[in-house]
């Protein structure tokens, strides 16, 4: 099986606490932010996956329409009745036009929805690396803090012990300061990323709505032109019929189909 980067979630681990270097509130604030980031990344992955399924469905539906009208056009029964032949020809003409619309829809959705979301998803790899850097700093501080605690618990009053104790205290202070600075940077930048993602996604969602409006609007308009219009002064595209009238028309067509003699009885 080939490796698919879309199946990989970058941010999966919650940040480790680092007390007493950091306060409980500081640890909790970052933890909540990271949990939100994990949820957002998972949502982006699902959106890409569902859009791919949606586009595959559009392509499959269009392919089925094409096969159906091709089979109808080649059916010998079509050429027996001029009215039936005209309906099939018009139907085939509409599906041929919709095929181009479907292809454009798939291409535009890939360009304006899937590609931007893929770029957004790659940003989570940088967040993963930033969080991994924090975990490294936490581990370094914990090691230094543990060593310092051991020296502090010893009752050795020698000069050598005091020198070592002071050395470990400075090392712990450096590790603690570095962790605090980096932790503060994450607390400033990660919420900003979560906020800015909405500005990034808004044009993408608006483009998707416009594409779907065009696709379904054109499809509905072209298929509406195949339906009979009760008022000859109206254009097919402006025809409006009630749900009851529409259902009656459909039932009438079904009854006509059922009454067709496909197989001659002996």
N, C-alpha and C positions, 0 to 999 in steps of 0.2 A: 504494500500500500504506500502511495506517495505521501510525503509529508505536506500537510496543508497548514500554512501559518495562521489561517483564520480560526483553526480549532484550538489554538494555543492562547491561554489566558496569561497575560504578563503579570498582573498584580494579583497575587493569591494570598500572601501572608500579611497578617496584621502586625504592626510594629511592637517590638518587645518593650516592656516598661523598663525604666532606668531610674529607679528611686534609690537613694535620696538625691541623686544628681539633679533629677527633674522632679517637679511636683506632681502629685496625682492629677491635678487639673491639666497640666501640660501634656502628660501622657494620654489622658482621656481625650483631649481635644484632637490630637493627631490620630488616635485610634478611630474616632468617629469619622474623621475626614477620609482616612484610608478605606474604611468600610464603604463609604459613599463612592469612592473611586472604583472599588471592586465591583460594586453594583452597576455603575455607569459603564465600565468596560464590558461587563457581561451583557448589558443591554445593547451596546453598539454591536457586539458580535452577533446577537440574536437578530438585530435589524438587518445586518448584511445577509445573514442566512435566510431570513424570511423574504427579503427582496429578491434574492436569487431564485427561491422557490416560486415567487410570484411571477417573475419574468419567464421562468420555464413553463409555467402554466399558460401564460399568454401565447408563447410560441407553440405549445402543444395544441391549444384551442384553435389557433390559426391554421395549424397543419391539418387538424381534423376537418375544419371548414373547407379547406382546399380539396382534400380527398373526397369529401361528401359531394361538393358541387361538380368535381370532375367525374365522379361515378354517375351522378344524375345526368350530366351532359351526354355521357356515352351510352346511357340506357335507351333501348329501342322504344320504350313507351313514350319517351319525351317527344318523339317525332310523329306520334300518331295524332296528337292534339296540339293545334297551334297555340292555344291559350296556355296550356301547360308548358310548351316549349318556351314561350315568352317569359313565363315566371322563372323557369330554371335559368334561362340566359341572363335575366336581370339579377337573379340571386348570385350566379357565378361572377357577374360583373362587380357586384358589391363586395363579395369576398376577396376578389382580386385587388380592389382598391384598399380594403381593410388590411390586407397582407402588408402593403407598404406602410400603412399607419402603425401596425404592430411592430414591424421592424424598426421604425423610427422611435417608437416608444421604448423598446428594449435598449436601443443604443443610447437614448437620452437618459434613461434611468441609470444605466451603467456610468455615464459620464457625470451626471449631476447628483447622484445619490450614493452609489456603491463606491466609486473612486474617492470622493471626499471622506466617507466613513472609514475607508481603509487607511487613509492618511491620518485621520484622527486616532484610529486604533494604534498606529505606530507610536503615537505620543506616550502611550502607556508603557512602552518598553523603556523610555527614558525615566518615567516615574519609578518603574521597578528598579532600575539601576540606582536611582537616588535613594530609595528606601533601603536597598542593599548596602549602600555606603553608610547609611545611618546605623544599620545593624552591626556593621564592622566597628564603627565608633563606639557603640554601646558595649560590644564585647571587649574592646580595648580598655574602656573605662572600668568595666567590671573586674577585669584582671588586675588593673592597677589599684582599684579600690580594695580588692581582696587582699593583695599584698600589703597595702598600707595598714589595713585592719590587723593583720597578723603582727606587724612590727609594733603597732600601738598596744596590742595586748601583752606583749612581752614585758617583763619587769627588768630587763637588762638596762643598767644605767651607765654602761661604758660609753666612752667617746665614740667608738666605732659604731655602736648601735645608734647613737644620736645622729651620726652622719648618714647612716643608711635610712633612718626614719625620715630625715629631712629630704633626702633624695627621692624617696617614694612619695612623700607628700607633694613635692613639686611635680613629679610625674603624674600624680592623680589630678592635681589642679589643672595641668595642661590638657589631660584627656577630658576632664570635666568641662573645661571651657570650650574645647573644640566641639564636643557633643552638644552643648547648649546652643552654640552659635548655629550649628548645622540644623538642629531641631527647630530653632526659631525661623530659619530660612524656609524649611518645609512648611511650617505653620503659616507663613506668609504667601508662599507660591502655590501650594496645592489648592487651597480654597479659591484662589484667583483662577486657576485652571478650570475648576468646576463651574465657576461663574461665566467664564469666557466661552465655554463649550456651547452655551445656548446661542450666543451671537454667531457662532460658527455653523450651528445646525439649522438656524432659522431659514437662511436662503435655500438650503438643501430641501427642507420640508416644503417650502413654498413652491420650489421648482417641481417637486413630485406632484403636488396638488394640481399645478397648471398642466403638467404632462397628462395626468389621468383625466382631467377635465377635457382636454383636447381629444384624447383617445376615445373615451366613452361618449363624448358629445358627437364626434364625427361618426362613430359606429352607429349610435342611435339614430342620427339624422339619415344616414344612408339606408339603414334597414327600414326606417319609417317610410321612405320613399317607395318601398315595395308594397306597403299596405294600401288597400283601396281607400279613396277619399270620397266621403259622402257628398261634399259640396264641391262641385267642379270648379268654382271660382277660386277655391283655396289651393295653394301649392301643397304638394305632399309634405314638405318639411314643416309647414305650419298646421298640419292636421292634428286635431286633438279629439279624442274619443273617450267616452267614459270607460271605466273598468268593466262595467257590465256589458257594454257594446263590444269591447275588445274580446271578452271571454266568449260572447256569442259568436263572434267571427271565428275564433279559434275552434270552437266546438263544431261549427258548420264545416270548416275545412277538414276536421278529423272525421266527421261523418261521411264527407265526400270520399276521403281516402279509404274508409272502411267499406264503402259500397263499390270500390273498384274491383273488377274481376281480373285478378292477376293470373290465376290458373284456370284454364278452361276445363269444365267438367265433362266427362265422357257421357 
